[in-house]
Amino acid sequence: MTDEPLPEMVRIPAGEFTMGADDGDVDEGPAHRVYVDEFHLGAYAITNREYARFVKHAKHRAPALREPPAIVTRERRAVFRELATPHVWVDGGLPEARTNHPVTLVQHEDALAFCRWLAARTGKPIRLPTEAEWERAARGGLEGRRYPWGDEIDPTRANYLPDRALKLKHGTEPVGSYAPNAFGLYDMAGNVWEWVSDWYRPDYYTTSEYRNPRGPATGMLRCVRGGSWVSDDVDMLRCAYRHEVPPDTYAYSIGFRVAYSEP
């Protein structure tokens, strides 16, 4: 254990909330009551600056443009590379203009490796949040609301894509550029999708545990939450929205934040 600083963490109190939505996509239902024990969640997504210490000390690979992930069709590969290029760490070096932007181009395993490294460096049981923890935190105590701030989309509260024509000119913004939700968490909608720990199953909510659900035991896809700067469908920014991707996916729009629970 060293004196590695923890990211700024927010205590999320234990409590019950309604997870999911009956008026959303089929995998968001049924809306159901869930109880989550107290835990701590990063106030912000992990930044390039924070990830750089991990890359240096753990000798982990830096975010880079590799073979496009399987979800990128051949027709979209050129656009994928163009959008990803500003997020690449050239020769493994931290992009100085983006030090306080959320790290991107990370796979699920990269996020897990960061958590293991930070746990060893801090002595805290750092991990990714569960899908239930993430949704409870995103809602900020607002029961049944669509977004972390209420029921109406608000372009002053999140970084998303209001116009598809702006896609090639848009991008991530520094963490904390928008007001936090009622729990003091920033960017729980927009900026970057965030990896959570759960495997994805579309019908999981029909059998989900009431207390501290952790998702299916196995699967082929992982969940990401929150929408991103390339989300041109504002439904993706809803607290209940679930998005699934292969765990080896990496993108200019996916990052993560960390969590831990006290023993």
Long-range contacts (C-beta under 8 A, 24 or more apart in sequence): 1-120, 1-121, 1-122, 1-123, 2-121, 2-122, 4-53, 4-118, 4-121, 4-122, 6-118, 6-122, 6-124, 7-42, 7-43, 7-44, 7-46, 7-50, 7-257, 7-258, 8-42, 8-43, 8-44, 9-40, 9-41, 9-42, 9-43, 9-260, 10-40, 10-41, 10-42, 10-43, 10-137, 10-183, 10-184, 10-185, 11-38, 11-39, 11-40, 12-36, 12-38, 12-39, 12-40, 12-41, 12-133, 12-136, 12-137, 12-183, 13-38, 14-38, 15-136, 15-141, 17-135, 17-136, 17-139, 17-143, 18-143, 18-144, 19-132, 19-135, 19-136, 19-205, 19-208, 19-240, 20-205, 20-240, 21-238, 21-240, 24-235, 24-238, 24-240, 24-241, 25-241, 25-242, 26-202, 27-202, 27-203, 27-204, 27-205, 27-242, 28-205, 28-240, 28-241, 28-242, 29-205, 30-205, 30-206, 31-240, 32-205, 32-208, 33-210, 34-132, 34-136, 34-208, 34-210, 34-211, 34-213, 35-210, 35-211, 35-212, 36-132, 36-133, 36-136, 36-211, 36-212, 37-211, 37-212, 37-261, 38-261, 38-262, 39-129, 39-133, 39-259, 39-260, 39-261, 40-259, 40-260, 40-261, 40-262, 41-129, 41-133, 41-134, 41-137, 41-185, 41-257, 41-258, 41-259, 42-257, 42-258, 42-259, 43-176, 43-180, 43-184, 43-185, 43-186, 44-102, 44-175, 44-176, 44-186, 44-187, 44-257, 45-102, 45-103, 45-175, 45-187, 45-191, 45-192, 45-194, 45-255, 45-256, 45-257, 46-102, 46-103, 46-114, 46-255, 46-256, 46-257, 46-258, 47-99, 47-100, 47-101, 47-102, 47-103, 47-175, 48-89, 48-94, 48-95, 48-98, 48-99, 48-100, 48-101, 48-102, 48-103, 49-94, 49-99, 49-100, 50-103, 51-103, 51-106, 51-114, 52-94, 52-99, 54-113, 54-114, 54-117, 54-118, 55-89, 55-92, 57-117, 57-121, 58-113, 58-117, 60-110, 60-113, 60-114, 60-117, 61-110, 62-89, 62-92, 62-93, 63-87, 63-88, 63-89, 63-103, 63-104, 63-105, 63-106, 63-250, 64-88, 64-89, 64-92, 64-105, 65-105, 66-250, 69-245, 69-246, 69-248, 69-249, 69-250, 69-251, 70-246, 70-248, 70-249, 71-245, 71-246, 71-249, 80-251, 82-168, 83-167, 83-168, 83-230, 83-252, 84-251, 84-252, 86-171, 86-252, 87-172, 87-252, 98-172, 100-174, 100-175, 101-172, 101-173, 101-174, 101-175, 102-172, 102-175, 102-187, 102-191, 102-192, 102-255, 103-255, 103-256, 104-172, 104-192, 104-250, 104-251, 104-252, 104-253, 104-254, 104-255, 105-250, 105-251, 105-252, 106-195, 106-250, 106-254, 106-255, 106-256, 107-247, 107-248, 107-249, 107-250, 108-195, 108-222, 108-247, 108-248, 108-249, 109-247, 109-248, 110-250, 111-195, 111-256, 114-256, 114-258, 115-258, 118-258, 119-260, 124-260, 125-260, 125-261, 125-263, 126-258, 126-259, 126-260, 127-197, 127-258, 127-259, 127-260, 128-195, 128-196, 128-197, 128-256, 128-258, 128-259, 129-196, 129-197, 129-257, 129-258, 129-259, 130-196, 130-197, 130-198, 130-212, 130-213, 130-214, 130-215, 131-196, 131-197, 131-198, 131-213, 131-215, 131-223, 131-225, 131-242, 132-208, 132-212, 132-213, 132-214, 133-196, 133-259, 134-194, 134-196, 134-225, 134-226, 135-225, 135-239, 135-240, 137-183, 137-185, 137-188, 138-181, 138-185, 138-188, 138-189, 138-225, 138-226, 138-239, 139-181, 139-239, 140-181, 140-182, 140-183, 140-185, 140-188, 141-182, 141-183, 142-181, 142-182, 145-239, 146-238, 146-239, 146-240, 147-189, 147-237, 147-238, 147-239, 148-181, 148-185, 148-188, 148-189, 148-239, 149-179, 149-181, 153-234, 153-237, 157-189, 158-187, 158-189, 158-190, 158-191, 158-227, 158-237, 159-187, 159-190, 159-191, 159-229, 160-189, 160-190, 160-227, 160-228, 160-229, 160-231, 160-232, 160-234, 160-236, 160-237, 161-229, 161-230, 161-231, 161-232, 162-232, 163-232, 164-232, 167-230, 167-232, 170-229, 170-230, 171-229, 172-229, 172-252, 173-229, 187-226, 188-226, 188-239, 189-226, 189-227, 189-237, 189-238, 189-239, 190-226, 190-227, 190-228, 190-229, 190-231, 190-237, 191-226, 191-228, 191-229, 191-255, 192-226, 192-228, 192-229, 192-253, 192-254, 192-255, 193-224, 193-225, 193-226, 193-227, 193-228, 193-243, 193-251, 193-253, 193-254, 193-255, 194-224, 194-225, 194-226, 194-254, 194-255, 194-256, 194-257, 195-222, 195-223, 195-224, 195-254, 195-255, 195-256, 196-222, 196-223, 196-224, 196-225, 198-222, 198-223, 199-223, 200-242, 200-244, 202-244, 220-246, 221-245, 221-246, 221-247, 222-246, 222-247, 224-254, 228-253, 228-254, 229-253
